[in-house]
Amino acid sequence: MNKKTFTVKSTWDEYAQVTLLVDLDILTPALATEINQFWSDADWRLGQEGGDVVRTVVRMFGHKAIVYMMGIGGAEVGNLSGDDFWTRSVLSEDDEGWPECKDLGILIIEASVDMCGYDEMELEEVHQ
């Protein structure tokens, strides 16, 4: 098996990252191209990853996972090798343009996604 591990993290929040185990025998360049081209701005995303379509789709899925986890109030999970619960959960939220979990080749194996707290917000009156 040809597997690699990647971490996708937010550039604006140090507490938003997921670690993904990617089976490159499943997530082939052909499948990654199909997924990337399903969505608009495919060429822009591809350029962001130096033309590597597999890295592009891994980053796309990582983004999708972080957004999903923020939407449920955050998540802190680890040591999930072989468990597809979180990957299935992310895909079940909106699976358009994505294959089923078993056909994707990406597993979430760790995640640290926090929500901002009340103390991290500021209130400012707007004068018109």
C-alpha positions in Angstrom: 0.0 0.0 0.0 1.1 3.5 -0.8 0.0 5.8 2.0 1.0 9.3 3.1 0.0 11.4 6.0 -0.8 15.1 5.6 -1.8 17.8 8.0 -4.2 20.5 6.8 -4.4 23.6 9.0 -5.8 27.0 9.0 -3.5 30.0 8.4 -5.7 32.2 10.6 -6.4 30.0 13.6 -3.8 27.7 15.2 -6.5 25.6 16.7 -8.0 24.4 13.4 -6.2 21.4 11.9 -6.8 17.9 10.7 -4.4 15.1 10.0 -5.3 12.8 7.1 -4.1 9.4 6.1 -4.2 9.2 2.3 -4.1 5.9 0.4 -2.6 6.9 -2.9 -3.6 3.6 -4.5 -7.2 4.8 -4.1 -6.9 8.6 -4.4 -5.1 8.5 -7.8 -4.4 11.5 -10.0 -7.3 10.5 -12.2 -9.8 10.5 -9.3 -8.3 13.6 -7.8 -8.7 15.4 -11.2 -12.4 14.4 -11.3 -13.0 15.7 -7.8 -11.1 19.0 -8.3 -12.8 19.7 -11.7 -16.3 19.1 -10.3 -15.9 22.4 -8.5 -15.4 25.9 -9.9 -11.9 27.4 -9.6 -10.2 24.1 -10.2 -7.2 25.7 -12.0 -6.7 28.2 -9.2 -6.7 25.5 -6.5 -4.3 23.4 -8.6 -1.9 26.3 -8.9 -1.9 26.7 -5.2 -0.5 23.2 -4.8 2.1 23.6 -7.6 0.1 21.5 -10.1 -0.2 18.5 -7.8 -3.9 17.4 -8.1 -3.7 14.8 -5.3 -2.4 17.5 -2.9 -5.1 19.8 -4.1 -7.9 17.3 -3.2 -6.3 16.4 0.1 -6.3 20.1 1.0 -9.9 20.5 -0.3 -11.0 17.6 2.0 -9.1 19.0 4.9 -10.8 22.3 4.5 -14.2 20.5 4.2 -13.4 18.6 7.4 -12.4 21.7 9.4 -15.5 23.6 8.3 -17.7 20.6 9.2 -16.1 20.3 12.7 -16.5 24.1 13.3 -20.1 23.7 12.4 -20.7 21.1 15.1 -18.9 23.1 17.8 -15.4 21.8 17.2 -13.7 18.4 17.7 -10.7 17.0 19.4 -9.9 13.5 18.2 -6.8 11.4 17.8 -5.4 7.9 17.1 -8.1 7.0 14.6 -6.0 4.9 12.2 -8.5 2.7 10.4 -11.6 4.3 11.8 -13.7 6.1 9.1 -16.3 7.6 11.4 -15.2 11.2 11.0 -14.5 10.9 7.2 -18.0 9.5 6.7 -19.5 12.2 8.9 -17.8 15.0 6.8 -18.9 13.4 3.6 -22.5 12.8 4.8 -22.9 16.6 5.4 -22.6 17.4 1.7 -21.3 14.6 -0.5 -21.9 16.3 -3.8 -18.8 16.0 -6.0 -17.1 13.4 -3.7 -17.0 9.6 -3.9 -18.2 7.4 -1.0 -15.8 7.1 1.9 -14.4 3.7 0.8 -13.7 5.0 -2.7 -12.0 8.3 -1.6 -8.8 7.0 0.1 -8.7 9.7 2.8 -9.2 9.0 6.5 -9.2 11.6 9.2 -6.8 10.2 11.9 -6.5 13.3 14.1 -8.3 16.6 14.5 -8.0 19.6 16.7 -10.7 22.1 15.8 -11.8 24.6 18.4 -14.4 27.3 18.3 -13.7 30.8 19.5 -15.0 31.7 22.9 -16.9 34.6 24.2 -13.7 36.1 25.6 -12.2 36.2 22.1 -14.9 38.4 20.7 -15.1 42.2 20.8 -18.2 44.4 20.7 -17.9 47.8 19.0 -20.8 50.3 18.5 -21.1 51.5 15.0 -22.0 55.2 14.7 -23.9 56.2 11.6 
